[in-house]
């Protein structure tokens, strides 16, 4: 068969496109190890020779598309991706076969994808911020939260917790998330030592919570559960064992009933070194990952103002995020660790403007402590070049201002793009699973923290 030059050119262009696509995937696909890539290249050598022969003999049947273009032009782009999708209408037979051989799906028409877990808690009181969420930059959204009745094990089915979980807004978010392949988890919570112990010592209660959790995940078409039990202090050994049993049974049930589901647990930053209810090494065997609550190092009850989430500074402050992560890495694999960071800070009434000033007594004269969400801090008129300072020990910003009404100084320690960027770089350097956010919506309509997530955690 004699092939015209134009047909041959078309065939060569087609072959070049597929080769470019193949090289692109081998270069960029994040989970393929070097040895596996070499095997894939070797295995496809024979196939590529056959493809060349087909091009020469079937040149007229090929139509030229944009050569070397595995990703469509920018005008076709919707939003950045978080997962791999399967746009069959945009794939050649070669791409379909390649996807089957490599056991993954071809990239959708979106230019970037997350390389790490980006987990965000969505509190029930921030539902007005749902339209501001960038689902393309979130791998997981955990609704916060459904509260457990420690006496029965049922969820409390009144109030904003329950109502917002069952709202049209939540249904709409889940529908959008499922299209973007962003996982939705429901957080089940129980706070305070007494109720937690009461619940854990009730076998029927634990079984009831597990059954209701599976039911809610299935009905809402969600992807899993996050557990947030906040027990203060050192529990008795029996309490620790019972909590681990609950987590094991919950994980077994969710993984069995919901394919590809995720089970995670919120835990204190000190849980890998102190005796806490969360036995990290034991529970880590049952669940997919832990969320380290890497914040509240300084809190409303602190005697001095200080960093809420110090990356460094263990010598000055006694503990920091780097020390916490190193502790966890000794207990569980890196791929099971998500480091939570705050999108907030605290605003204390203090004795003066010097760093780490002593906190004044909360009363009518001095006022009380305030939570300074990122949006508040970033828009605070008191933040300027003269007032803003940098804590080089903790690697966080802070500022002091004078309350004209109360006639006292106040001091705010918070997070900004610089401090969060340093935390994100540390996460990447330790190769842990990713970052967690408390909480979505605390940045309001400001774009810079979304831009930072895209910069640090996505890749073409």
Secondary structure as the mmCIF struct_conf table of DSSP 4:
data_model
#
loop_
_struct_conf.conf_type_id
_struct_conf.id
_struct_conf.beg_label_comp_id
_struct_conf.beg_label_asym_id
_struct_conf.beg_label_seq_id
_struct_conf.end_label_comp_id
_struct_conf.end_label_asym_id
_struct_conf.end_label_seq_id
HELX_RH_AL_P HELX_RH_AL_P1 UNK A 5 UNK A 28
TURN_TY1_P TURN_TY1_P1 UNK A 30 UNK A 31
HELX_RH_AL_P HELX_RH_AL_P2 UNK A 34 UNK A 57
BEND BEND1 UNK A 58 UNK A 58
HELX_RH_3T_P HELX_RH_3T_P1 UNK A 59 UNK A 61
TURN_TY1_P TURN_TY1_P2 UNK A 67 UNK A 68
BEND BEND2 UNK A 70 UNK A 71
HELX_RH_3T_P HELX_RH_3T_P2 UNK A 74 UNK A 76
BEND BEND3 UNK A 79 UNK A 79
STRN STRN1 UNK A 81 UNK A 81
BEND BEND4 UNK A 82 UNK A 83
HELX_RH_3T_P HELX_RH_3T_P3 UNK A 88 UNK A 90
HELX_RH_AL_P HELX_RH_AL_P3 UNK A 93 UNK A 102
TURN_TY1_P TURN_TY1_P3 UNK A 103 UNK A 103
BEND BEND5 UNK A 104 UNK A 104
HELX_LH_PP_P HELX_LH_PP_P1 UNK A 105 UNK A 107
BEND BEND6 UNK A 109 UNK A 109
BEND BEND7 UNK A 111 UNK A 111
STRN STRN2 UNK A 113 UNK A 114
BEND BEND8 UNK A 115 UNK A 116
STRN STRN3 UNK A 117 UNK A 123
HELX_RH_3T_P HELX_RH_3T_P4 UNK A 124 UNK A 132
HELX_RH_3T_P HELX_RH_3T_P5 UNK A 135 UNK A 137
BEND BEND9 UNK A 139 UNK A 139
STRN STRN4 UNK A 140 UNK A 147
STRN STRN5 UNK A 148 UNK A 148
TURN_TY1_P TURN_TY1_P4 UNK A 150 UNK A 152
STRN STRN6 UNK A 155 UNK A 155
BEND BEND10 UNK A 158 UNK A 158
HELX_RH_AL_P HELX_RH_AL_P4 UNK A 159 UNK A 165
TURN_TY1_P TURN_TY1_P5 UNK A 166 UNK A 166
BEND BEND11 UNK A 167 UNK A 167
HELX_RH_AL_P HELX_RH_AL_P5 UNK A 168 UNK A 180
TURN_TY1_P TURN_TY1_P6 UNK A 181 UNK A 181
STRN STRN7 UNK A 183 UNK A 191
BEND BEND12 UNK A 192 UNK A 192
HELX_RH_AL_P HELX_RH_AL_P6 UNK A 193 UNK A 200
TURN_TY1_P TURN_TY1_P7 UNK A 201 UNK A 201
HELX_RH_AL_P HELX_RH_AL_P7 UNK A 203 UNK A 220
TURN_TY1_P TURN_TY1_P8 UNK A 221 UNK A 221
STRN STRN8 UNK A 224 UNK A 230
BEND BEND13 UNK A 233 UNK A 233
HELX_RH_AL_P HELX_RH_AL_P8 UNK A 237 UNK A 257
BEND BEND14 UNK A 258 UNK A 258
TURN_TY1_P TURN_TY1_P9 UNK A 259 UNK A 260
STRN STRN9 UNK A 262 UNK A 268
TURN_TY1_P TURN_TY1_P10 UNK A 269 UNK A 273
BEND BEND15 UNK A 274 UNK A 274
BEND BEND16 UNK A 277 UNK A 277
HELX_RH_AL_P HELX_RH_AL_P9 UNK A 280 UNK A 283
TURN_TY1_P TURN_TY1_P11 UNK A 284 UNK A 286
BEND BEND17 UNK A 287 UNK A 288
STRN STRN10 UNK A 289 UNK A 293
BEND BEND18 UNK A 297 UNK A 298
TURN_TY1_P TURN_TY1_P12 UNK A 300 UNK A 301
BEND BEND19 UNK A 303 UNK A 303
STRN STRN11 UNK A 304 UNK A 304
BEND BEND20 UNK A 308 UNK A 309
BEND BEND21 UNK A 311 UNK A 312
HELX_RH_AL_P HELX_RH_AL_P10 UNK A 314 UNK A 317
BEND BEND22 UNK A 318 UNK A 318
HELX_RH_AL_P HELX_RH_AL_P11 UNK A 321 UNK A 329
TURN_TY1_P TURN_TY1_P13 UNK A 330 UNK A 331
BEND BEND23 UNK A 332 UNK A 332
HELX_RH_3T_P HELX_RH_3T_P6 UNK A 334 UNK A 336
STRN STRN12 UNK A 337 UNK A 342
BEND BEND24 UNK A 343 UNK A 343
STRN STRN13 UNK A 344 UNK A 350
BEND BEND25 UNK A 351 UNK A 351
BEND BEND26 UNK A 353 UNK A 354
TURN_TY1_P TURN_TY1_P14 UNK A 355 UNK A 356
HELX_LH_PP_P HELX_LH_PP_P2 UNK A 357 UNK A 357
STRN STRN14 UNK A 358 UNK A 359
HELX_LH_PP_P HELX_LH_PP_P3 UNK A 360 UNK A 362
STRN STRN15 UNK A 363 UNK A 363
TURN_TY1_P TURN_TY1_P15 UNK A 364 UNK A 366
STRN STRN16 UNK A 367 UNK A 367
STRN STRN17 UNK A 370 UNK A 373
HELX_RH_AL_P HELX_RH_AL_P12 UNK A 374 UNK A 379
TURN_TY1_P TURN_TY1_P16 UNK A 381 UNK A 382
BEND BEND27 UNK A 384 UNK A 384
TURN_TY1_P TURN_TY1_P17 UNK A 385 UNK A 387
STRN STRN18 UNK A 388 UNK A 391
TURN_TY1_P TURN_TY1_P18 UNK A 392 UNK A 395
STRN STRN19 UNK A 396 UNK A 403
TURN_TY1_P TURN_TY1_P19 UNK A 404 UNK A 407
STRN STRN20 UNK A 408 UNK A 413
HELX_RH_AL_P HELX_RH_AL_P13 UNK A 417 UNK A 430
TURN_TY1_P TURN_TY1_P20 UNK A 431 UNK A 431
BEND BEND28 UNK A 433 UNK A 433
STRN STRN21 UNK A 434 UNK A 438
TURN_TY1_P TURN_TY1_P21 UNK A 440 UNK A 445
HELX_RH_AL_P HELX_RH_AL_P14 UNK A 448 UNK A 457
STRN STRN22 UNK A 458 UNK A 459
#
